[in-house]
C-alpha cells in the first residue's frame, strides 16, 4: 500500500459526523482489487427509466446485495475488477476515499475518454459511509482531474436507482442526448447523463 499513501490528493473535506476527515487519494492501478472491499448493498425504493427522452421514476422495493465474492457474473467483484483494470492501466484515475485510514468509497475517472468529454466510470460508497459526503468528495476530485485535462463535460452511465440518479442530477447532470453509443450498448438500462465540468 506504499503507492496508496504516496499519492494523496491535496484536499481533505470535514466529515459531517466530526469523527474524522474524508481524504481522497489517487491510487495506483494495482489497487483496483480494493473494489472487493466496497459494500454496495442497499435498499432500492425508486428506480428511473427514460421514455420519450424524459426521465420517469417509479416506486419499487427490492434489496441489492453485496458483490458476489466468488463468481464472475455481472454483479461480482471479480467482473468489475476485470472490467476496470485495463481502463485504469490505460490512464484513468483510480480514486479512494478514506476516513480514519478506512476505505469508504472508490471512483474511477477517465479524463480523456472522448475528445473533450471525461468519463466518470465508477462510483461506489460502502453502505456504512453513505450520506457523509463521501460521494460528493469523490465527485469533486473527479471534476478537478477532468478540469486538469481540459475536459468540458463529464459523462456518467448511472445505475437507475433513485439514490444514484438523484445524486448526479444534484451535481447538474442532465440526460445525454444522444447517449454515447459504446457506453449505451454496454449498459442500456443505465441512465446516461452528461454534466458540465466546472473548475
C-alpha angles and dihedrals in degrees: 000000000000092000091051093057094042096055104056118157115240099241128072123188126209116254111240091227091052089230093120142321131280107243120192115208127185105226134204121251091255088068093066087103088074087083085082090066095058116103101213095175119129144146113253117209100159129044131183133217132176117237124172091350094304134104117248125187128204134186114251136160124212141119126242110213128217120275115293098252097193109038133061099229128128093278097043125112089229091058092051093047091050090047098049103033095081091045091056092041088054093057110282115136118248109207127192125195114210132188114193088346091303119123110249103166147349134217134181121205126185103197095188100042102133120354108296092350120101121201124226090204104174138015126168129158119193114249095246092057102046122122090026099101097265097123091046091052092050091047091051091050090049090051090052091052092048091049091051089055091050093246115161099195139028122219120211129188097197130197103249095241120124092242095051098042092042091054094052093044088054088056090058098263121151135187113292108241103222105010118232104274097221095046093042092052089051097048108017094163094054122096106250113214140171127204132188115251110239124199 
